[in-house]
């Protein structure tokens, strides 16, 4: 057994129209769900659904 801490891959789905990272690409619920499923298929164990922009001035 290793003493190294376990790690998990986290995917992020931004569902705000003013997201600075994707420009609101996933504002539509069906598209956001599809993207979340793609992230899971690619190995994400955790999904962070961003419901509020952290863009400066948002």
N, C-alpha and C positions, 0 to 999 in steps of 0.2 A: 504494500500500500504506500502510496505517495503522501507526503505531508503537504503537497501543493494544494492550494484552494481550488475548488471546482469553479469553472466559469461557464457562463451561458451567453449565447449570442442574442442580442436584442435588436429587433427591427422597429423602425419608427414610421408611422403613417400620420402625416400632418393633414388634418381635415379642416383647415382654415383657409379662407380665400386669400388672405394676405401673407401666407407663409413665404419667408424669404428663401427657403431652400428649394421649394418646388413650385412656387407661384400659384398655389391652389389646385394643383393637378388632381388631388384626390377628394375634392369637395363633394362630389357625387357619391352617395352611399354605396352603390353597387361597385363603382370603380375602387373605392377605398377597401371594401371587403375583398375584392379580387386581388388587390395589391397585398393585403395582409396574408392571404392564402399563399401568394407567391413567395413572400418573405418566409413563411413557415416552411414551405417546400424547399427553400434554399438553406434551411437550418436554424432559423430564428426560433428560440424557445420562449421568448418574451416579446410581446408587441406593446409598444407605447403608442397610444392613439392620442395625438396632440390636438386638443380641442381649442387651444388659445395660442395665438402667435406670440413668439418671443422676439419678434423683429423689433429693432429699436423704433420707438415712436408708435408702436401698434396699439 
